[in-house]
Amino acid sequence: MSIETVPKSRALGIVSSLISLMYDVYRSTEGRYPKLEWLLRNQKPDPHDPNSFEIFSFYYKPFLKWRLRREIDELFIVRDKDKAMPGRIIGVIGINYDLRGKYVPWIPREFMNRDDVGFIELFAVHPDYRGKGIGSKLFDIAIKRLRELGKRPLITTFPDLEALEFYRKRGGRVIKRMGHYVIVEF
């Protein structure tokens, strides 16, 4: 498995592939991730409806584009090497470390004017590839890169996601609660 760094200038070119990945994750988590928390309950796509991709894409695509343009500073992906789906993105993680001047609703304001922290963002592994070390490798790359930049790694997540247990096993501890989010430090 090789991890590919996607230059910010090329990130919008993989939006369709990222939406496919995130939709597969959404369906496999019964709609728990991505949360689509800005939508009303009746607007959220039914994860059991095999025809819900268009609805998911309609709502998620503008949000993803915003994240890639304005929030995420570096993006790392893993592509499938399977002959059936060669090149398909099966894992992604982003980091956000140049926080000044950005507006990111899930990052507390007290962190936005600091130069000593960076956030792990947009972390997902395709459900067919979980448990194979892809998430651990992506996560390790993000932590390592943030530390190389002199940043204290943090992540904002939801306390009801299984991801929180993954972060705790990796040495993370909750340092702040903010509405329906928690901030985890590594």
N, CA, C and O of each residue as an XYZ file, in Angstrom:
744
protein
N       0.854     -1.168      0.000
C       0.000      0.000      0.000
C       0.901      1.232      0.000
O       1.855      1.325      0.772
N       0.576      2.169     -0.879
C       1.330      3.419     -0.887
C       0.373      4.581     -0.653
O      -0.757      4.602     -1.143
N       0.866      5.534      0.105
C       0.083      6.722      0.407
C       0.543      7.829     -0.525
O       1.735      8.103     -0.666
N      -0.429      8.448     -1.149
C      -0.182      9.491     -2.142
C      -0.543     10.848     -1.541
O      -1.606     11.008     -0.941
N       0.336     11.808     -1.704
C       0.029     13.182     -1.297
C      -0.633     13.874     -2.471
O      -0.108     13.860     -3.584
N      -1.779     14.477     -2.228
C      -2.502     15.186     -3.286
C      -2.240     16.678     -3.118
O      -2.650     17.269     -2.119
N      -1.563     17.292     -4.086
C      -1.342     18.736     -3.984
C      -2.672     19.492     -3.947
O      -3.641     19.088     -4.590
N      -2.707     20.579     -3.199
C      -3.933     21.374     -3.071
C      -4.462     21.761     -4.449
O      -5.675     21.831     -4.647
N      -3.572     22.012     -5.396
C      -3.981     22.401     -6.750
C      -4.703     21.277     -7.490
O      -5.416     21.543     -8.457
N      -4.534     20.025     -7.054
C      -5.181     18.879     -7.708
C      -6.351     18.310     -6.915
O      -7.048     17.415     -7.394
N      -6.570     18.820     -5.711
C      -7.570     18.224     -4.826
C      -8.974     18.248     -5.419
O      -9.715     17.276     -5.276
N      -9.349     19.326     -6.075
C     -10.700     19.385     -6.651
C     -10.873     18.384     -7.788
O     -12.000     18.031     -8.134
N      -9.791     17.934     -8.361
C      -9.851     16.959     -9.445
C     -10.248     15.564     -8.990
O     -10.571     14.714     -9.819
N     -10.229     15.314     -7.679
C     -10.604     13.987     -7.178
C     -11.913     14.024     -6.377
O     -12.236     13.075     -5.662
N     -12.652     15.115     -6.504
C     -13.907     15.261     -5.748
C     -14.853     14.088     -5.996
O     -15.399     13.533     -5.042
N     -15.055     13.706     -7.235
C     -15.995     12.608     -7.531
C     -15.576     11.312     -6.851
O     -16.414     10.591     -6.310
N     -14.289     11.018     -6.878
C     -13.793      9.804     -6.223
C     -13.965      9.881     -4.714
O     -14.305      8.885     -4.076
N     -13.734     11.059     -4.135
C     -13.909     11.221     -2.693
C     -15.381     11.115     -2.298
O     -15.707     10.557     -1.250
N     -16.262     11.647     -3.132
C     -17.693     11.527     -2.830
C     -18.117     10.062     -2.852
O     -18.894      9.633     -2.000
N     -17.620      9.300     -3.804
C     -17.938      7.861     -3.844
C     -17.468      7.163     -2.580
O     -18.197      6.361     -1.997
N     -16.243      7.470     -2.159
C     -15.714      6.878     -0.924
C     -16.591      7.260      0.265
O     -16.989      6.399      1.050
N     -16.889      8.548      0.394
C     -17.644      9.011      1.554
C     -19.074      8.465      1.548
O     -19.649      8.220      2.609
N     -19.644      8.277      0.370
C     -20.983      7.682      0.287
C     -20.959      6.229      0.768
O     -21.852      5.799      1.498
N     -19.939      5.476      0.358
C     -19.818      4.090      0.814
C     -19.650      4.032      2.335
O     -20.204      3.150      2.992
N     -18.884      4.976      2.890
C     -18.719      5.048      4.341
C     -20.056      5.412      4.997
O     -20.441      4.817      6.003
N     -20.752      6.386      4.423
C     -22.059      6.815      4.945
C     -23.031      5.631      5.015
O     -23.700      5.424      6.028
N     -23.097      4.872      3.941
C     -24.015      3.725      3.920
C     -23.596      2.656      4.918
O     -24.442      2.066      5.590
N     -22.290      2.404      5.018
C     -21.828      1.341      5.922
C     -21.974      1.713      7.392
O     -22.034      0.830      8.248
N     -22.032      3.002      7.696
C     -22.194      3.455      9.087
C     -23.646      3.807      9.392
O     -23.934      4.432     10.412
N     -24.557      3.409      8.513
C     -25.984      3.679      8.706
C     -26.275      5.181      8.800
O     -27.201      5.605      9.492
N     -25.462      5.977      8.087
C     -25.679      7.416      8.064
C     -25.058      8.164      9.232
O     -25.335      9.349      9.420
N     -24.220      7.493     10.022
C     -23.592      8.169     11.172
C     -22.365      8.976     10.773
O     -22.027      9.946     11.452
N     -21.681      8.600      9.679
C     -20.509      9.347      9.206
C     -20.434      9.242      7.694
O     -20.551      8.149      7.139
N     -20.243     10.356      7.030
C     -20.272     11.709      7.571
C     -21.654     12.058      8.110
O     -22.672     11.593      7.596
N     -21.673     12.881      9.147
C     -22.911     13.176      9.888
C     -23.920     13.993      9.086
O     -25.126     13.836      9.277
N     -23.455     14.853      8.202
C     -24.335     15.783      7.477
C     -25.182     16.560      8.489
O     -26.388     16.734      8.312
N     -24.528     17.014      9.536
C     -25.236     17.618     10.665
C     -25.938     18.926     10.346
O     -26.769     19.379     11.134
N     -25.635     19.539      9.230
C     -26.307     20.783      8.840
C     -27.678     20.532      8.207
O     -28.442     21.470      7.978
N     -27.981     19.276      7.928
C     -29.260     18.937      7.309
C     -30.301     18.570      8.357
O     -29.976     18.038      9.419
N     -31.542     18.861      8.043
C     -32.635     18.383      8.873
C     -32.754     16.868      8.693
O     -32.350     16.328      7.663
N     -33.288     16.213      9.660
C     -33.398     14.745      9.616
C     -34.086     14.258      8.337
O     -33.658     13.267      7.745
N     -35.153     14.951      7.908
C     -35.885     14.500      6.715
C     -35.146     14.829      5.414
O     -35.564     14.381      4.347
N     -34.067     15.595      5.482
C     -33.272     15.890      4.283
C     -32.148     14.885      4.073
O     -31.640     14.744      2.960
N     -31.762     14.194      5.123
C     -30.621     13.281      5.030
C     -30.978     12.080      4.159
O     -32.076     11.535      4.264
N     -30.053     11.674      3.306
C     -30.307     10.497      2.462
C     -30.483      9.242      3.319
O     -29.804      9.066      4.330
N     -31.382      8.397      2.906
C     -31.606      7.127      3.586
C     -30.452      6.187      3.222
O     -30.314      5.822      2.055
N     -29.625      5.789      4.184
C     -28.482      4.936      3.849
C     -28.876      3.550      3.356
O     -28.039      2.826      2.817
N     -30.140      3.171      3.531
C     -30.602      1.865      3.056
C     -31.148      1.922      1.630
O     -31.378      0.887      1.003
N     -31.348      3.110      1.136
C     -31.881      3.282     -0.218
C     -30.725      3.240     -1.213
O     -29.883      4.138     -1.209
N     -30.667      2.223     -2.060
C     -29.547      2.116     -3.006
C     -29.522      3.246     -4.037
O     -28.531      3.411     -4.748
N     -30.593      4.015     -4.121
C     -30.648      5.128     -5.073
C     -30.368      6.484     -4.414
O     -30.645      7.526     -5.008
N     -29.830      6.481     -3.206
C     -29.638      7.731     -2.467
C     -28.338      8.451     -2.788
O     -28.065      9.506     -2.215
N     -27.527      7.902     -3.693
C     -26.248      8.548     -4.012
C     -26.436      9.972     -4.518
O     -25.685     10.868     -4.131
N     -27.423     10.193     -5.372
C     -27.634     11.533     -5.930
C     -27.961     12.546     -4.840
O     -27.474     13.676     -4.872
N     -28.781     12.146     -3.878
C     -29.138     13.045     -2.775
C     -27.900     13.324     -1.917
O     -27.629     14.470     -1.559
N     -27.157     12.267     -1.595
C     -25.935     12.425     -0.812
C     -24.981     13.376     -1.531
O     -24.458     14.315     -0.931
N     -24.763     13.131     -2.793
C     -23.844     13.960     -3.581
C     -24.320     15.409     -3.655
O     -23.509     16.329     -3.552
N     -25.607     15.618     -3.831
C     -26.179     16.963     -3.909
C     -25.821     17.777     -2.666
O     -25.454     18.948     -2.772
N     -25.925     17.167     -1.503
C     -25.645     17.874     -0.260
C     -24.163     17.880      0.113
O     -23.664     18.873      0.641
N     -23.461     16.786     -0.156
C     -22.082     16.658      0.317
C     -21.057     17.318     -0.614
O     -20.026     17.807     -0.152
N     -21.332     17.332     -1.893
C     -20.341     17.852     -2.846
C     -19.954     19.310     -2.584
O     -18.759     19.606     -2.561
N     -20.891     20.231     -2.388
C     -20.482     21.617     -2.112
C     -19.679     21.735     -0.812
O     -18.732     22.517     -0.730
N     -20.061     20.959      0.191
C     -19.343     20.962      1.460
C     -17.918     20.448      1.273
O     -16.970     21.043      1.786
N     -17.767     19.351      0.545
C     -16.444     18.787      0.289
C     -15.579     19.765     -0.496
O     -14.402     19.942     -0.182
N     -16.144     20.387     -1.494
C     -15.378     21.374     -2.271
C     -14.913     22.527     -1.383
O     -13.774     22.981     -1.495
N     -15.791     22.999     -0.507
C     -15.417     24.061      0.417
C     -14.237     23.611      1.282
O     -13.280     24.360      1.477
N     -14.316     22.395      1.791
C     -13.244     21.872      2.647
C     -11.924     21.808      1.890
O     -10.880     22.185      2.423
N     -11.968     21.335      0.663
C     -10.738     21.193     -0.117
C     -10.155     22.550     -0.521
O      -8.935     22.699     -0.602
N     -11.000     23.519     -0.770
C     -10.537     24.858     -1.168
C     -10.066     25.693      0.023
O      -9.030     26.355     -0.044
N     -10.834     25.653      1.108
C     -10.657     26.648      2.168
C     -10.161     26.104      3.503
O      -9.660     26.869      4.328
N     -10.287     24.820      3.728
C      -9.962     24.303      5.056
C      -8.703     23.450      5.066
O      -7.766     23.748      5.807
N      -8.662     22.416      4.275
C      -7.600     21.413      4.349
C      -6.339     21.921      3.651
O      -6.376     22.388      2.513
N      -5.214     21.814      4.382
C      -3.936     22.279      3.836
C      -3.179     21.177      3.093
O      -2.495     21.451      2.107
N      -3.298     19.951      3.555
C      -2.649     18.817      2.877
C      -3.602     17.628      2.924
O      -4.341     17.438      3.889
N      -3.565     16.832      1.855
C      -4.463     15.690      1.715
C      -3.644     14.464      1.328
O      -2.754     14.540      0.481
N      -3.957     13.333      1.960
C      -3.281     12.068      1.679
C      -4.345     11.026      1.346
O      -5.381     10.949      2.006
N      -4.077     10.226      0.317
C      -5.035      9.195     -0.096
C      -4.336      7.857     -0.316
O      -3.121      7.788     -0.502
N      -5.135      6.810     -0.288
C      -4.693      5.467     -0.656
C      -5.622      5.006     -1.761
O      -6.842      5.133     -1.658
N      -5.033      4.468     -2.821
C      -5.820      3.961     -3.947
C      -5.835      2.438     -3.940
O      -4.899      1.793     -3.469
N      -6.909      1.884     -4.468
C      -7.074      0.442     -4.588
C      -6.142     -0.081     -5.666
O      -6.009      0.517     -6.734
N      -5.505     -1.193     -5.377
C      -4.648     -1.830     -6.391
C      -5.330     -3.049     -6.994
O      -4.748     -3.747     -7.824
N      -6.558     -3.298     -6.576
C      -7.336     -4.431     -7.073
C      -7.587     -4.256     -8.566
O      -7.850     -3.146     -9.030
N      -7.507     -5.326     -9.298
C      -7.717     -5.249    -10.750
C      -9.154     -4.904    -11.113
O      -9.418     -4.383    -12.197
N     -10.086     -5.197    -10.202
C     -11.492     -4.902    -10.490
C     -11.777     -3.399    -10.434
O     -12.591     -2.895    -11.207
N     -11.119     -2.691     -9.535
C     -11.366     -1.249     -9.350
C     -10.041     -0.495     -9.215
O      -9.858      0.218     -8.229
N      -9.130     -0.621    -10.147
C      -7.820      0.010     -9.979
C      -7.935      1.533     -9.898
O      -8.656      2.164    -10.672
N      -7.208      2.098     -8.946
C      -7.174      3.543     -8.812
C      -8.259      4.141     -7.943
O      -8.203      5.329     -7.625
N      -9.251      3.347     -7.549
C     -10.329      3.860     -6.697
C      -9.738      4.281     -5.345
O      -8.910      3.568     -4.778
N     -10.163      5.432     -4.838
C      -9.689      5.902     -3.541
C     -10.381      5.091     -2.452
O     -11.609      5.022     -2.391
N      -9.554      4.470     -1.581
C     -10.099      3.629     -0.512
C      -9.766      4.179      0.880
O     -10.196      3.621      1.890
N      -9.012      5.255      0.928
C      -8.696      5.879      2.203
C      -8.283      7.324      1.987
O      -7.681      7.668      0.969
N      -8.620      8.175      2.970
C      -8.285      9.596      2.867
C      -8.080     10.168      4.270
O      -8.713      9.744      5.236
N      -7.188     11.130      4.345
C      -7.023     11.924      5.565
C      -6.472     13.280      5.150
O      -5.656     13.386      4.234
N      -6.930     14.299      5.834
C      -6.444     15.648      5.573
C      -5.906     16.261      6.842
O      -6.232     15.829      7.948
N      -5.071     17.281      6.670
C      -4.607     18.041      7.826
C      -4.805     19.526      7.562
O      -4.675     20.009      6.437
N      -5.122     20.225      8.633
C      -5.419     21.655      8.600
C      -4.523     22.295      9.658
O      -4.756     22.139     10.857
N      -3.500     23.016      9.206
C      -2.547     23.579     10.167
C      -2.341     25.079     10.014
O      -1.788     25.707     10.917
N      -2.755     25.661      8.929
C      -2.643     27.106      8.728
C      -4.009     27.709      9.074
O      -4.788     28.059      8.187
N      -4.282     27.823     10.361
C      -5.626     28.124     10.840
C      -6.002     29.604     10.781
O      -7.184     29.932     10.684
N      -5.036     30.485     10.839
C      -5.336     31.919     10.903
C      -6.116     32.372      9.673
O      -5.757     32.069      8.535
N      -7.193     33.108      9.940
C      -8.006     33.649      8.861
C      -9.048     32.693      8.299
O      -9.839     33.077      7.438
N      -9.057     31.465      8.771
C     -10.038     30.498      8.309
C     -11.252     30.510      9.233
O     -11.160     30.875     10.405
N     -12.379     30.107      8.681
C     -13.573     29.866      9.493
C     -13.918     28.392      9.348
O     -14.302     27.934      8.272
N     -13.777     27.663     10.432
C     -14.109     26.237     10.464
C     -15.003     26.039     11.689
O     -14.515     26.063     12.818
N     -16.301     25.843     11.476
C     -17.256     25.834     12.590
C     -16.976     24.822     13.691
O     -17.374     25.049     14.834
N     -16.314     23.726     13.395
C     -16.093     22.685     14.394
C     -14.746     22.809     15.094
O     -14.382     21.945     15.892
N     -14.008     23.866     14.808
C     -12.764     24.131     15.531
C     -13.020     25.318     16.462
O     -13.392     26.397     16.002
N     -12.821     25.122     17.772
C     -13.062     26.222     18.708
C     -12.212     27.451     18.373
O     -11.061     27.329     17.953
N     -12.788     28.613     18.563
C     -12.103     29.867     18.218
C     -10.756     30.018     18.891
O      -9.824     30.575     18.310
N     -10.648     29.520     20.128
C      -9.368     29.714     20.829
C      -8.206     29.001     20.134
O      -7.046     29.321     20.396
N      -8.497     28.044     19.257
C      -7.434     27.362     18.510
C      -7.129     28.046     17.169
O      -6.059     27.842     16.596
N      -8.056     28.841     16.682
C      -7.916     29.409     15.327
C      -6.803     30.456     15.211
O      -6.325     30.713     14.106
N      -6.387     31.055     16.306
C      -5.327     32.059     16.245
C      -4.018     31.548     16.822
O      -3.147     32.328     17.207
N      -3.892     30.248     16.875
C      -2.676     29.649     17.422
C      -1.864     29.012     16.316
O      -2.399     28.500     15.332
N      -0.561     29.058     16.504
C       0.346     28.460     15.516
C       0.902     27.115     15.971
O       1.655     26.476     15.236
N       0.535     26.677     17.184
C       1.126     25.452     17.729
C       0.229     24.228     17.596
O       0.582     23.157     18.089
N      -0.928     24.361     16.939
C      -1.831     23.225     16.783
C      -2.192     23.015     15.307
O      -2.157     23.940     14.496
N      -2.534     21.780     14.999
C      -3.037     21.432     13.676
C      -4.105     20.364     13.849
O      -4.067     19.585     14.802
N      -5.048     20.331     12.931
C      -6.179     19.410     13.045
C      -6.145     18.344     11.956
O      -5.829     18.621     10.800
N      -6.476     17.131     12.351
C      -6.681     16.032     11.411
C      -8.127     16.127     10.956
O      -9.032     16.288     11.774
N      -8.340     16.029      9.665
C      -9.667     16.229      9.067
C      -9.947     15.139      8.027
O      -9.042     14.430      7.587
N     -11.198     15.029      7.656
C     -11.629     14.186      6.529
C     -10.957     12.811      6.537
O     -10.280     12.436      5.580
N     -11.149     12.082      7.607
C     -10.499     10.788      7.793
C     -11.520      9.690      7.539
O     -12.527      9.593      8.241
N     -11.256      8.857      6.526
C     -12.185      7.766      6.197
C     -11.448      6.647      5.468
O     -10.500      6.881      4.719
N     -11.910      5.438      5.712
C     -11.418      4.251      4.995
C     -12.639      3.507      4.474
O     -13.627      3.338      5.189
N     -12.564      3.070      3.236
C     -13.666      2.320      2.634
C     -14.007      1.110      3.504
O     -13.104      0.435      4.000
N     -15.297      0.828      3.694
C     -15.688     -0.279      4.578
C     -15.099     -1.633      4.195
O     -14.847     -2.451      5.080
N     -14.874     -1.895      2.931
C     -14.298     -3.178      2.510
C     -12.825     -3.315      2.888
O     -12.265     -4.407      2.800
N     -12.197     -2.227      3.303
C     -10.761     -2.236      3.584
C     -10.443     -1.939      5.042
O      -9.274     -1.796      5.402
N     -11.456     -1.846      5.878
C     -11.210     -1.612      7.304
C     -10.554     -2.845      7.920
O     -10.789     -3.976      7.496
N      -9.731     -2.595      8.924
C      -9.054     -3.690      9.614
C      -7.819     -4.189      8.893
O      -7.258     -5.216      9.275
N      -7.381     -3.485      7.856
C      -6.214     -3.907      7.084
C      -5.017     -2.970      7.286
O      -4.005     -3.093      6.597
N      -5.139     -2.041      8.229
C      -4.030     -1.153      8.536
C      -3.991      0.145      7.751
O      -3.103      0.969      7.970
N      -4.928      0.344      6.845
C      -4.929      1.554      6.019
C      -5.184      2.792      6.885
O      -4.473      3.790      6.773
N      -6.186      2.720      7.734
C      -6.487      3.849      8.602
C      -5.329      4.174      9.525
O      -5.016      5.346      9.735
N      -4.686      3.155     10.080
C      -3.543      3.381     10.967
C      -2.398      4.059     10.235
O      -1.765      4.971     10.767
N      -2.135      3.615      9.025
C      -1.039      4.227      8.251
C      -1.360      5.680      7.886
O      -0.498      6.553      7.997
N      -2.589      5.938      7.453
C      -2.984      7.316      7.143
C      -2.888      8.193      8.392
O      -2.375      9.311      8.344
N      -3.385      7.670      9.498
C      -3.368      8.422     10.739
C      -1.929      8.730     11.172
O      -1.624      9.851     11.579
N      -1.053      7.732     11.083
C       0.352      7.935     11.453
C       1.019      8.999     10.579
O       1.810      9.806     11.068
N       0.696      8.993      9.288
C       1.253     10.010      8.372
C       0.797     11.405      8.799
O       1.596     12.341      8.832
N      -0.484     11.541      9.123
C      -1.016     12.850      9.512
C      -0.369     13.335     10.811
O       0.024     14.497     10.913
N      -0.258     12.453     11.799
C       0.368     12.815     13.076
C       1.827     13.219     12.842
O       2.289     14.244     13.343
N       2.530     12.406     12.083
C       3.951     12.683     11.806
C       4.122     14.028     11.101
O       4.991     14.819     11.468
N       3.303     14.281     10.103
C       3.416     15.529      9.338
C       3.131     16.745     10.223
O       3.853     17.740     10.162
N       2.082     16.667     11.041
C       1.783     17.787     11.932
C       2.931     18.034     12.906
O       3.286     19.183     13.171
N       3.502     16.981     13.430
C       4.638     17.138     14.357
C       5.860     17.699     13.643
O       6.590     18.504     14.219
N       6.097     17.286     12.393
C       7.197     17.868     11.613
C       7.037     19.382     11.474
O       8.014     20.131     11.450
N       5.791     19.805     11.383
C       5.483     21.231     11.245
C       5.471     21.955     12.595
O       5.205     23.156     12.652
N       5.758     21.234     13.672
C       5.770     21.830     15.005
C       4.383     22.044     15.584
O       4.186     22.908     16.438
N       3.420     21.256     15.119
C       2.028     21.398     15.563
C       1.645     20.274     16.519
O       2.090     19.136     16.367
N       0.833     20.599     17.487
C       0.252     19.611     18.378
C      -0.973     19.035     17.666
O      -1.913     19.778     17.384
N      -0.989     17.733     17.368
C      -2.114     17.148     16.625
C      -3.405     17.090     17.448
O      -3.415     16.641     18.594
N      -4.487     17.558     16.828
C      -5.820     17.524     17.408
C      -6.795     17.008     16.358
O      -6.512     17.039     15.161
N      -7.933     16.539     16.817
C      -8.996     16.157     15.893
C     -10.334     16.483     16.550
O     -10.511     16.291     17.753
N     -11.256     16.972     15.758
C     -12.619     17.203     16.220
C     -13.461     16.038     15.727
O     -13.415     15.687     14.548
N     -14.225     15.443     16.622
C     -15.068     14.314     16.241
C     -16.352     14.337     17.059
O     -16.563     15.221     17.889
N     -17.182     13.376     16.814
C     -18.430     13.209     17.545
C     -18.224     12.110     18.587
O     -17.621     11.083     18.278
N     -18.708     12.302     19.804
C     -18.476     11.298     20.846
C     -19.192      9.972     20.608
O     -18.844      8.970     21.231
N     -20.186      9.943     19.719
C     -20.928      8.708     19.484
C     -20.365      7.868     18.337
O     -20.947      6.839     17.995
N     -19.257      8.280     17.739
C     -18.666      7.508     16.639
C     -17.641      6.509     17.161
O     -16.959      6.769     18.152
N     -17.536      5.365     16.486
C     -16.535      4.376     16.883
C     -15.123      4.910     16.681
O     -14.169      4.375     17.246
N     -14.987      5.960     15.881
C     -13.676      6.572     15.658
C     -13.059      7.063     16.966
O     -11.838      7.039     17.121
N     -13.883      7.503     17.896
C     -13.356      8.005     19.168
C     -12.560      6.910     19.888
O     -11.517      7.187     20.481
N     -13.042      5.692     19.836
C     -12.303      4.584     20.462
C     -10.976      4.341     19.732
O      -9.960      4.065     20.369
N     -10.984      4.444     18.403
C      -9.742      4.325     17.617
C      -8.738      5.376     18.098
O      -7.564      5.068     18.308
N      -9.203      6.618     18.273
C      -8.310      7.704     18.696
C      -7.777      7.448     20.108
O      -6.605      7.705     20.385
N      -8.619      6.951     20.985
C      -8.161      6.653     22.349
C      -7.096      5.564     22.338
O      -6.113      5.650     23.074
N      -7.283      4.543     21.510
C      -6.282      3.468     21.404
C      -4.966      3.986     20.844
O      -3.911      3.401     21.087
N      -5.026      5.070     20.105
C      -3.822      5.675     19.509
C      -3.213      6.739     20.424
O      -2.324      7.483     20.009
N      -3.694      6.808     21.674
C      -3.129      7.746     22.641
C      -3.867      9.063     22.766
O      -3.422      9.954     23.489
N      -4.981      9.202     22.079
C      -5.738     10.442     22.139
C      -6.537     10.575     23.426
O      -6.980      9.586     24.010
N      -6.709     11.814     23.852
C      -7.559     12.073     25.018
C      -8.414     13.292     24.738
O      -7.964     14.265     24.134
N      -9.652     13.219     25.188
C     -10.585     14.329     24.992
C     -10.148     15.485     25.892
O      -9.994     15.323     27.103
N      -9.949     16.664     25.274
C      -9.524     17.836     26.043
C     -10.603     18.912     26.096
O     -10.507     19.853     26.885
N     -11.629     18.776     25.258
C     -12.669     19.807     25.238
C     -13.948     19.220     24.644
O     -13.914     18.394     23.732
N     -15.053     19.664     25.181
C     -16.367     19.361     24.608
C     -16.933     20.663     24.093
O     -16.846     21.697     24.756
N     -17.516     20.609     22.902
C     -18.043     21.816     22.270
C     -19.322     21.436     21.531
O     -19.265     20.870     20.439
N     -20.471     21.745     22.122
C     -21.730     21.352     21.502
C     -21.771     19.847     21.342
O     -21.600     19.109     22.313
N     -21.999     19.383     20.107
C     -22.035     17.938     19.872
C     -20.703     17.393     19.361
O     -20.651     16.292     18.812
N     -19.622     18.163     19.541
C     -18.279     17.728     19.162
C     -17.412     17.508     20.407
O     -17.704     18.021     21.488
N     -16.349     16.739     20.225
C     -15.276     16.672     21.209
C     -13.955     16.914     20.479
O     -13.801     16.558     19.311
N     -13.008     17.525     21.191
C     -11.677     17.763     20.650
C     -10.752     16.759     21.327
O     -10.703     16.666     22.554
N     -10.014     16.003     20.497
C      -9.101     14.975     20.984
C      -7.679     15.441     20.681
O      -7.384     15.906     19.580
N      -6.799     15.307     21.686
C      -5.398     15.682     21.543
C      -4.527     14.430     21.535
O      -4.816     13.445     22.213
N      -3.449     14.497     20.746
C      -2.495     13.382     20.656
C      -1.113     13.841     21.090
O      -0.169     13.050     21.085
